[in-house]
Amino acid sequence: MVRSVHSEQLPDCVSDLQVEIVERKGIGHPDSIIDGACEAVSIALSKYYLENFDVIFHHNVDKGLLVGGKSKAYFGGGKVIDPIYILVAGRATDVVPVGNKMEDVPVETIAKEAVANYIRGTMRFLDPKRHTRVETMIREGSPDLIAVFLRKKSMPVANDTSVGVGFAPLSETERVVFDVEQMLNSSKFKKKYPSVGEDIKVMGMRVGKKLNAQVAAAMVSGQIKDASEYASIMDDVRNEVNDLIAKSPLDVNVRVNSGDDPKRGSYYLTVTGTSAEQGDDGNTGRGNRVNGLISPMRQYSMEATAGKNPVNHTGKLYNAVAVQAAAQIAKEVKGVREVYVRILSRIGSPIDQPQIASAAVILEKGTKMTNVRAEVEGILDDQLRDIRNITDLILEKRVILF
């Protein structure tokens, strides 16, 4: 069957815009925590299904809510007064036919353990037992979907009509914003600066060649003795960021925790390294897009990828494939400056046969669309043909989802 693939030419790159704004929310941001919690539940369920039944059954746990707690932080210490409330909701197969009997799946236990393990592996000072209250509302999935997932040799069919969007390459603004957060949340940086929490947000605004990078870093109060040490750490963080971006062609100005008011004794202090302990809430799908950035000047999908099943939920698969296809086109097709990939599913159709897979490219001067169309559309076709490979990449956490 011939797939519906399409390509067209766009006029201008995002880097050509006079103003560009880009944001990234770090792993300790409330929106990222709840994204991570939902995705951890999906991965845990998928692995349980595979280990016990040799197939990933229907589940979608992409509805999550984080309600901020209450804490009191002060230099040298602090305590969490009310825990952070985390709710993961959705659907999952909880009874599976095995021979002549039905076998129960401990969905709630799997989900709660997955969330706790995710928090332990992500946050150094946030104790899931003492600082959070985790609940689940994961109801039984539709019984007729079990048979669909048992057809291991056939191509899965889309369980939703949804669109996935990806773009490449990253602009210099996007690269700087992404790299800064990654460095600040790296294990190497945390070892050197244990007082810097995981709730880091980087907002970049480029005007012409000048980029203002605003970093908000939740500081861990128990690791800082006084205001003087806090100020010294702020200087260190700023210097580390400046060193990282020293080779950028942009003129970058870095500000860190500019909301502090030393005259009033107001500082961005937390007990656990996240603003979630102080009433900041989070919602699945409200944070970073599938490539780890929030780029409002770009085309992108509003689908929440975290928590959706990695077998046939096109809201997850098509976003991941679109990013992968865009990256390949940008890297391999000569004459392409920038590319957007848009893939639209049709519920009930095989996932390798979307309604359309469309690539919109911005070309180098002198390159014509007729020179690149066959190669661009060939990459789209190849990515769709091999779409089932993306499931393993997701389970192995080799795909950025938020």
N, C-alpha and C positions, 0 to 999 in steps of 0.2 A: 504494500500500500504506500502511495506517495504521501509524504507528510506535508502539511501546510506550513511552509516556511516562506519568509518574506524579508526583504531588506530595502532600506531607503537611505537617502543622504540628509543629514542635518547641517545647519549653517554654521553654528558657533560652539566652541568648547566652553566649559564652565570657567576655565582659566582665563578666557578672554573677557569675562564679565568684569566690570569695574569694582563691584562689591560681591563678596562671597562669604557666606557664614556656614560654619561647620561645628558640630558638637559631638562629643563622645562621653557617655556615662560609664564610669568604671565599675568593676565587679562588685563593689560595696555599695553602689547607689541602690536605693530601695527598688527602683524599676528593674535593675539588673539582678538583684537578689531574687525577686519573684519570677523573673524570666528563667534564671538558673534553677530555681526550685521546680518549676513546671517541667523543664527539660530533663532534669535529673530523674523525675518520676517516670517520664516517658522512656528514658534509657533503661531504668531499672525494670520496668514492666517488660520492655522488649527483650532484655536479656533473660528474664525469668521465663517468658514464653518460649524463647529459643532453647534454653537449657532443659525445660521440662516437656515441651511439645514439638520442638524442632520447627517452629513457625512463629512469627510475630502476629499476634491476634489484634483485632480491632481495639483501638483506644485513642482517645483525644483528651488530653488533660491540659488544655491551653487556656483555661479560665482561672487566673490566680489573682489574689488580692493580698497585699501586705498593708497592715494597719500599724502605723508607728506606735512605739511605746512611750515611756516616760523615763527620764534619767536625770541625774544631777552630776555634772562633771566639774571638776576643779583641779587646778594644778596639783599634781602629786597623787591624785586619786579620783574617786567618784563611784557611783553605783547606779544600776538600772532599777528603777522603782516599779514600773509596770512593763511586762515583757512585750516584745514585738509579736503581733498576731499574724500568722501566715495561713492562708486558706488556699488549697489547690482543689479545683473542681473540674468535673468533666465526666467522661464515660470510659468504661473499660470492660473487657471480657472477664467475668469473674467465675464462670463455670464453663468447663471444656469437656466435650464428650470423649472419653477414652475407652474404647471397646464397648462394653455393654453398660458402663456406668458413667456418671458425671463427676468430674474432679474439680474441686473448688480452688480458686486462685486467691491467696490472701492479699487482695489489692490494697486495703488500707494499711496493713503492716508494711508492705513493700514501699508504699508511697511515703509514709512517715519516716521510715529508715533512710530512704533516698534523700529526702529534704535535709534531715539531720546530717547525713554524711556530706552532702554538698556544702552546707554551712561550715562544717569542720574543715573541709578541704579548701575553702575559699577565704574565710575570715579568721584571723589569728586570735582576736580577743572576744569574738561573739560566740558564747557557749549556747548551743541549741537547747540544752536542758534547762539552764538557768535564765537565759535571756529571751527565749522565744516560746510561743505556744503554737503548735502546728496542728491544724485540723484538715480533714479532707471531706469532700462531698463528691465522691466519684461513684456514680450510679452505674447500673448494669447497662452494657451496650446492647444494641439490637441483636437478637438471637440469629436473625437471618444473615448477619454479616460474618458469622463464624465460618460458614461454608465458603464465602468469598475468599477468606484468608487462607483456607486449606488448599486452594488451587496453586500450589507452589510453582508449578512449571509454566503456568500461564502468566501473561503480563497483567499486573494489577490494574484495576479500573479506578478512575478518579472518584473519590468520595465527596467531591465538592466542585463547584464551578468557581474558580478563583484565578487570580493573576499573580505571576511572579515577575519581578523586575530586577535586573542587575546592570551595573555599569562598570567600565574600566577605561583607562587606568585611573587611579586616584590622582586628584590634583595635588599640587604642593601643599596647599592649605590642609587638605584632608590627610595627607601623609604626616604632616607635622602634628596635627591634633591627635591622630591615632597613635603615633610613636611616643608622644609625650605621656599619654595615659599608660601605655604599655610599659614604659620605663618606670614610671612612678609606682606601678603595681607589680613590678618584677620582684622575684625572690631576692635577687642581688641587692636591689635598692632597699627592700624591707630589712635586710640584714644590716645594712649600713645606717638606715634611718627607721628604727622600729616604731618611732612615735608617729609616723605618717600612716594614717588609716587607709582602708581599701575604698572608702567612698570618695572617689576622685572624679570631678567633672571638669572637662576641658572644653572651653568655648573659644573658637577662633573666628575672628572677623578680619577679612582682608579687604583693604581699599587700595586699589592699584597694586603696588609692590610692597605695601606696608601691612603687616599682619599683627594684630593685637591678640595675644593668647592669654585668656583668663583661666587660671587654675584655681579650683576650689577643692581643698584637701581637708577632710575631717581628721583632726589630730587626736591622738590617744592621750587623754589627760594623765593617766597614771605613769606615762613615760616621760613627762615633762615637769620639771620641778618648779619653774616660775615663768613669769612673762619675759624675762631676759633670755632665757633658754629658748622659749617659743620664737622670739624674734630672730635669734641666731639660726634656728632651724629653717625659718622662712627664707632667710638669705641663702642658706645652703641649697634648699629646694630650687630656688630661682636660678642659682648658679649651675646646678646640675642640668636643668632644662636648657639654659643658654648654651652649655657645652654640647648637649645633644643636637641642638639645631644650628650649631655654628656654621655648618656648611650649606645651610639653606640659601637659595638665591633670593629669598624674601628678606625684607628688613623686619625682624620679629621683635616685638616688645612683649615681655612676659610680666604678668602680675599674678601674685599668689595671695589668696585669701584677702582680697581687697575689702571684704565686708567687715573685717575686724575694726574695732574702735578701742584702741589702747587707753585713751583718756577716760573712757567709761568702764574699762576692764572687761570689754566684750571681745571674746575670741572664739574661733571655730573649734571648740573642744567637745569631744565625745568620749564615752567610757569604752566603747567597743570598736570604734573606727568607722561607724556608719551613722548617718543622720536619721536612720530608721528608728533608732532608740529614742529620739526626741520628738516624735510625732510626724515625721515625714513619711508619707505613704507611698505605695508602689502598686503598679498594675501591669499584668502581663501584656506585652506588645506596645507599651507606652514609651519604651526606651529606644535603644539603638536598633537600626534596621539590620537586615540579614548580613551586611558586610561589616557591622560593628560601628557604624557611624550614623549620625543624623545630618543629612545634607539637604536642606530645604530648596536649594537651587537645582536639584537633580530630579529626574524621574525615579520614583520608587513605589513599592507596594506598601500599603498599610497593614498587611497581614501580620498577625502574631505568629511567628514560626515556632517559638518555644512550646513544647508540650504536645504538639501535633504528632501523630504517628508517622514514622519515617518510611512507611511502605507505600501508602497510596493517598496520603493527604497532600494534594497539590499546592495548598497554601504554604506548605513547608518545602516540598520537593522542588517546585518550580522556581521558588526564590533562590534556593541553593544552586540549582542548575543554571539559572539565568546569570548569576554571578560568575560561575565557573566558565560558562560559554563566553561571556563578555571578556573575561581575563584572557582566554585563549585567543579570541579574535584580536584583541589589542596587541597581544604579544607576537602573533604569528602572521597576521595579514599586513603586508607592506602597504603603506600609504594611509592606514587608519590612525587618526589622531585620538579618537574617542568613540566609544560605542555604548549603546543602550540595548539590552535584550529584554523583550517583553513576551511572556508565554501565558496563554490563556487556556485553561482546561474546560472540559465539558463533563459534568457529572455522569458517570456510567460508561465513559469511553476509556479505552486503554491509556495509561499515563504516558506512553510514548507517542500518542496520537492527539496532541492538543488541537484546539480549534485553530490556533495559529501560534507560530514561534517567529517573532518579528525582531529584526535587528535594525537599529537606526544608527548610522555611522556619520562621523564628521571626518572628512578626508583632508589629507595634506594637499597643499596647493599643487596643482598639476595632475593629481590623481582623479580618475573618473570612476563613477559608480560601476560602470560596465567592467572595469579592470578588477574589481574586488568582489562583485556580487556572488560569483560561483563559489569562491573560497569561503566567504562569510556564511552563505547558506549551507555549504557542506559541513562546516563546523557545527551549526545548529542541528543539522540532521544527525551527525555523529553523537552529539551530546544526548539527544533524545533516544537514540538507539541504545545507548549504554546507561540509561537513566537509573536502572536498578542498582548500579554500583554506588549511587549516592547514599543509599541506605546504610551500607557498611561504613562509609566515611562519617556519617552522622553518629553512628553508634560508637565509633572510635574517636569521636570529638575532634575530627580533622577538618571540620567545616565550621566557620564562624556563623553563628546564628543570631547573635545579639551583642 
